[in-house]
Amino acid sequence: MNRRTFIQKSLIGAGAITLPLSGYAAKRSSKLCVLHTNDMHSRIEPFPDDGSAFANLGGMARRAALIQEIRRQEPNLLLLDAGDIFQGTPYFNLYGGELEFKLMSQMRYDAATLGNHDFDNGLDGLEEQLPHASFPFICSNYDFSETNLKDRFLPYKVFDKGGIKVGVFGIGIELEGLVPAVSYGATRYLDPVEVADEMVKTLLSINCQMVICLSHLGYSYKSQKIDDQKLAAKVDGIDLIIGGHTHTFLEAPTRVTTPSGGITLVNQAGRSGVRMGRLDFEFDRNKKIKKANAESLAIK
């Protein structure tokens, strides 16, 4: 893997972020590596080498090789996806999402959330493909209780990585007006801010040391429409929002100040699997985050 050295840019700049805690210097630390993707849109193979913007970039085989290499170096690793796995190439038209889920399972994704395009074959089409995914889908603000997908998704999941309890929840975009009503049926959309606040309180009450939101709201809108930055600014206690939907390429996470003055990191890795986000968190002996380094990895 041809990776640039961590922390070669300013700690306030695009290459790395440091969140210091007082009094940590003499304490032993543990680490967590978070890898993430979003808006893969059924891009199984690399883009053709045709001189276009993404020429010869991406491809699931290359991503799998990079993930495997990082796993050899990082024992405590979380691999997450922020939705829109489906739709965009003939592979989806032919196989309905089966191939995407099988390949993600082989890469050992820990969890994903749903994007609007994951409803493109309706609830029945999504249900048909779920057995091909060995990882859970986490959807906190979609209520499927009156549909055939009742109890098929988790509101949150807690992962233990090297003694660090990481709570993950998922927030989806409003489907009405974006997805044909027949495709999502009786699925109810719940307020993202209220649900996120509830999820954070739940995860902190069970002693999670880190809280991650998998979001398909979108990075930022000029309107009042809820997005990742607005969510971060309204809800305390989220350490990291991994976003999707807007296909935003970020070289480093955006720092958003929460209502109580804390910091939430918001990150997104573009689209079509041409990049993968990486964040390396370091925790002190009290299991508090003391530093976070980030970079955007090209899949080539």
Secondary structure in CASP SS format (residue, H / E / C, confidence):
PFRMAT SS
TARGET T0000
AUTHOR 0000-0000-0000
METHOD secondary structure of the structure
MODEL  1
M C 1.00
N C 1.00
R C 1.00
R C 1.00
T C 1.00
F C 1.00
I C 1.00
Q C 1.00
K C 1.00
S C 1.00
L C 1.00
I C 1.00
G C 1.00
A C 1.00
G C 1.00
A E 1.00
I E 1.00
T C 1.00
L C 1.00
P C 1.00
L C 1.00
S C 1.00
G C 1.00
Y C 1.00
A C 1.00
A C 1.00
K C 1.00
R C 1.00
S C 1.00
S E 1.00
K E 1.00
L E 1.00
C E 1.00
V E 1.00
L E 1.00
H E 1.00
T E 1.00
N C 1.00
D C 1.00
M C 1.00
H C 1.00
S C 1.00
R C 1.00
I C 1.00
E C 1.00
P C 1.00
F C 1.00
P C 1.00
D C 1.00
D C 1.00
G C 1.00
S C 1.00
A C 1.00
F C 1.00
A C 1.00
N C 1.00
L C 1.00
G C 1.00
G C 1.00
M H 1.00
A H 1.00
R H 1.00
R H 1.00
A H 1.00
A H 1.00
L H 1.00
I H 1.00
Q H 1.00
E H 1.00
I H 1.00
R H 1.00
R H 1.00
Q H 1.00
E C 1.00
P C 1.00
N C 1.00
L E 1.00
L E 1.00
L E 1.00
L E 1.00
D E 1.00
A C 1.00
G C 1.00
D C 1.00
I C 1.00
F C 1.00
Q C 1.00
G C 1.00
T C 1.00
P H 1.00
Y H 1.00
F H 1.00
N H 1.00
L H 1.00
Y H 1.00
G C 1.00
G C 1.00
E H 1.00
L H 1.00
E H 1.00
F H 1.00
K H 1.00
L H 1.00
M H 1.00
S H 1.00
Q H 1.00
M C 1.00
R C 1.00
Y C 1.00
D C 1.00
A E 1.00
A E 1.00
T C 1.00
L C 1.00
G C 1.00
N H 1.00
H H 1.00
D H 1.00
F H 1.00
D C 1.00
N C 1.00
G H 1.00
L H 1.00
D H 1.00
G H 1.00
L H 1.00
E H 1.00
E H 1.00
Q H 1.00
L H 1.00
P H 1.00
H H 1.00
A C 1.00
S C 1.00
F C 1.00
P C 1.00
F E 1.00
I E 1.00
C C 1.00
S C 1.00
N C 1.00
Y E 1.00
D E 1.00
F C 1.00
S C 1.00
E C 1.00
T C 1.00
N C 1.00
L C 1.00
K C 1.00
D C 1.00
R C 1.00
F C 1.00
L E 1.00
P C 1.00
Y E 1.00
K E 1.00
V E 1.00
F E 1.00
D E 1.00
K E 1.00
G C 1.00
G C 1.00
I E 1.00
K E 1.00
V E 1.00
G E 1.00
V E 1.00
F E 1.00
G E 1.00
I E 1.00
G C 1.00
I C 1.00
E C 1.00
L C 1.00
E E 1.00
G C 1.00
L C 1.00
V E 1.00
P C 1.00
A H 1.00
V H 1.00
S H 1.00
Y H 1.00
G C 1.00
A C 1.00
T C 1.00
R E 1.00
Y E 1.00
L C 1.00
D C 1.00
P H 1.00
V H 1.00
E H 1.00
V H 1.00
A H 1.00
D H 1.00
E H 1.00
M H 1.00
V H 1.00
K H 1.00
T H 1.00
L H 1.00
L H 1.00
S H 1.00
I C 1.00
N C 1.00
C C 1.00
Q C 1.00
M E 1.00
V E 1.00
I E 1.00
C E 1.00
L E 1.00
S E 1.00
H C 1.00
L C 1.00
G C 1.00
Y C 1.00
S C 1.00
Y C 1.00
K C 1.00
S C 1.00
Q C 1.00
K C 1.00
I C 1.00
D C 1.00
D H 1.00
Q H 1.00
K H 1.00
L H 1.00
A H 1.00
A H 1.00
K H 1.00
V C 1.00
D C 1.00
G C 1.00
I C 1.00
D C 1.00
L E 1.00
I E 1.00
I E 1.00
G C 1.00
G C 1.00
H C 1.00
T C 1.00
H C 1.00
T C 1.00
F E 1.00
L C 1.00
E C 1.00
A C 1.00
P C 1.00
T E 1.00
R E 1.00
V E 1.00
T E 1.00
T C 1.00
P C 1.00
S C 1.00
G C 1.00
G C 1.00
I E 1.00
T E 1.00
L E 1.00
V E 1.00
N E 1.00
Q C 1.00
A E 1.00
G C 1.00
R C 1.00
S C 1.00
G C 1.00
V C 1.00
R E 1.00
M E 1.00
G E 1.00
R E 1.00
L E 1.00
D E 1.00
F E 1.00
E E 1.00
F E 1.00
D C 1.00
R C 1.00
N C 1.00
K C 1.00
K C 1.00
I E 1.00
K E 1.00
K E 1.00
A E 1.00
N E 1.00
A E 1.00
E E 1.00
S E 1.00
L E 1.00
A E 1.00
I C 1.00
K C 1.00
END
